[in-house]
Amino acid sequence: MLGTIKTIAIIGAGPSGLCCVKNALEYGFEVTVYEQNSQVGGLWIYTDQIGNYEYGLPIHSSMYKGVVTNIPVESMGFFNYPFPKKEKSFVSHEEVLKFYQSYANQYNLNRVIKFRCHVVNVKPTPNNRWEVLSRDLRRNTYEIRVFDAIFVCNGHYNAPYIPNFEGIDEFRGNKAHSHDYRRPEKYQDETVLIIGCGPSGRDILHEVAPKAKKVFFSHHRNLAGYNMPSNVTQAGDVKCFKENSVQFEDDAEEQISCILFCTGYTFSFPFLSVDCGLSLQDMFLSWPLYKHLININKPTMAIVGLQICAYSYMYDLQARLCLKFWNGDIQLPTKKQMLEEFRIEKERRVEKGNDIRQSHLLGVDQAKYLQDLSNIGQMIKIPNVLLKIYDDCNELRTQYPNTYREYNYTIIDDETFERKHIPS
């Protein structure tokens, strides 16, 4: 029964998990966090080691050596704990990890985290609680515990997605996903095909090109004004592969020695039992969730951070909404009403032409979504200045795709900001 919840399990100690821990402890809940790494930070933990797998999933993050944030750090803080002012608004992954570690230290969160502890299975109990089976990776021992509610915060950058191209198994060269990319030296003097034009695809392109003999960049975006290295050839979608070559949809065929798939990730919750009330469609769509967050069938489960959003403040709002609901401070719509809202939202996305991989993409709806969370949870709202900075950064990224990180933001007040160009 909601309002009588005492114990909460949290899976993952990345940014979203840490935010849930902090807020849950402040509410007075008894909290246990399961984290398979040996430190907090999730995605932002860098390691040279790859290929270390537990239960079929890689336990190294997708962080590569040269990562610099593609959103300003002004958007990456939490309520009452903003990112410290830096000389630059776009910083290295080391600085971001340091920030999340400082957040954990500030609120003494490590005391409730079980490090190197892998969640094997989560299932509901007959009395509407949650049974968590975990494995201690250091001792190779198993433990079962039962909780009143559960936050799932395992992120969405841990299960690489590779399209099923014709002939891919026949290709004899090196194949890798950006999840396993670490440094560009591996591609010295190679002829590389990079597939995908998201943030990682563009960043990796500029790292690999100076080392490679030649790079083919396969994508279908308009990159007008984007300065490519001289040895990069832009190409369309891939049609098929052969032993040592790739053929594109226009039937052009090129010899290549390596493929780098910068093709994104699938949603993956291998620890959730089939009776948790959620389902995955083609490994991308998890439903039914109220506000992309609360399991409508079993509302004492929430998946935090499922959406790709420009603000860490979203984690704060999501966590607080759930905790207020579980604590009995607010009420949500009935199950029937939530399912109807979900149906309408799903149909709206189909009408807009969103494919299945965009089921939880907020895009231009970010501001409305965040406002909805605040209104439903009767909570503080994100200052308008952060929404304005996000819009401004988007424009910068479009106008100056090669140099937008040379701009620095300063927040003046809740409505205004200042932007300066600081050449590298």
Secondary structure, 3 states (H helix, E strand, C coil): CCCCCCEEEEECCCHHHHHHHHHHHHHCCEEEEEECCCCCCHHHCCCCCCCCEECCEECCCCCCCCCECCCCHHHCCECCECCCCCCCCCCEHHHHHHHHHHHHHHCCHHHHEEECEEEEEEEECCCCCEEEEEEECCCCEEEEEEECEEEECCCCCCCECCCCCECHHHCCCEEEEHHHCCCHHHHCCCEEEEECCCHHHHHHHHHHCCCCCEEEEECCCCCCCCCCCCCEEEECCEEEECCCEEEECCCCEEECCEEEECCCECCCCCCECHHHCCEEECCCEEECEECCCEECCCCCEEECCCCECCCCHHHHHHHHHHHHHHCCCCCCCCHHHHHHHHHHHHHHHHHCCCCHHHCCECHHHHHHHHHHHHHHHCCCCCCHHHHHHHHHHHHHHHHCCCCHHHEEEEECCCCCEEEEECCC
